[in-house]
């Protein structure tokens, strides 16, 4: 059993590199290694938000409200700690 869910780490890293970012962008960006369905991405985003790893912010984009995600301080600290372990 993994202590850290790899799918969540993939999404956190993507958000870190591209924040703020929409769930749609995460699911449809061909330049990333995340190969989950859009609905699965939104499930992961919900879990990360519930765990305090990301924040949700609504912003208008092209006249439509879209939900953008960015890391919280806890999300950043987790990625930094994992990076130190990998080093």
Steps between C-alpha positions, in 0.01 A plus 500: 500500500642836399520773761437762234251459216698531176201632302461785747871580480481511119212748517673709770816522290300604194321770697833621643646533151192666346304673776239625501353231278159350425411134532418500130852617416652226715289234329551619143862622496688269263834614642454326835520138611161507672278256315186497714149585387370848563253376762778312678714817502213690664469226764872535577470880511212469746704270723800733487280797590344307790850411622610864487760448228338730242274802502210569270458844345234602248614731224329619190653384179352597166172599668454166678575419860763234526644348811876534526717312746820596673712339769464592863803537724442140613502381140829678437654360817398147403659531155818648652523216752450237230762672283752481787428130545556438127830694502 
